[in-house]
Amino acid sequence: MRKITIIAATAALLAAAATAHAGSFGRPCTTAPQTNWLSLEQLQAKVEAQGYKVQKAKLKNACGELYTIDKSGSRVELFVDPTSGQIVGQL
């Protein structure tokens, strides 16, 4: 029983890590052409509307990377689809 719990916990952590680093491992958040992307200011506005305070933002590997503070005051790095502003992962 303990082995099953350990295996399940490890699998969950690996899945979360893979999602969290969407842009960091070279996997783009979108395959849409750059002409369809929102500006950094628009991405920031969409994220701030969800309750985050953006400290820094950049585009990397077809992904918006926003360094933020969440509602509880914790630092969170968000990976955002640059075409929609949808959060696709966080660290």
Rosetta blueprint (number, residue, H / E / L):
1 M L
2 R H
3 K H
4 I H
5 T H
6 I H
7 I H
8 A H
9 A H
10 T H
11 A H
12 A H
13 L H
14 L H
15 A H
16 A H
17 A H
18 A H
19 T H
20 A H
21 H L
22 A L
23 G L
24 S L
25 F L
26 G L
27 R L
28 P L
29 C L
30 T L
31 T L
32 A L
33 P L
34 Q H
35 T H
36 N H
37 W L
38 L L
39 S L
40 L H
41 E H
42 Q H
43 L H
44 Q H
45 A H
46 K H
47 V H
48 E H
49 A L
50 Q L
51 G L
52 Y L
53 K E
54 V E
55 Q E
56 K E
57 A E
58 K E
59 L E
60 K E
61 N L
62 A L
63 C E
64 G E
65 E E
66 L E
67 Y E
68 T E
69 I E
70 D L
71 K L
72 S L
73 G L
74 S L
75 R E
76 V E
77 E E
78 L E
79 F E
80 V E
81 D L
82 P L
83 T L
84 S L
85 G L
86 Q L
87 I E
88 V E
89 G E
90 Q E
91 L L
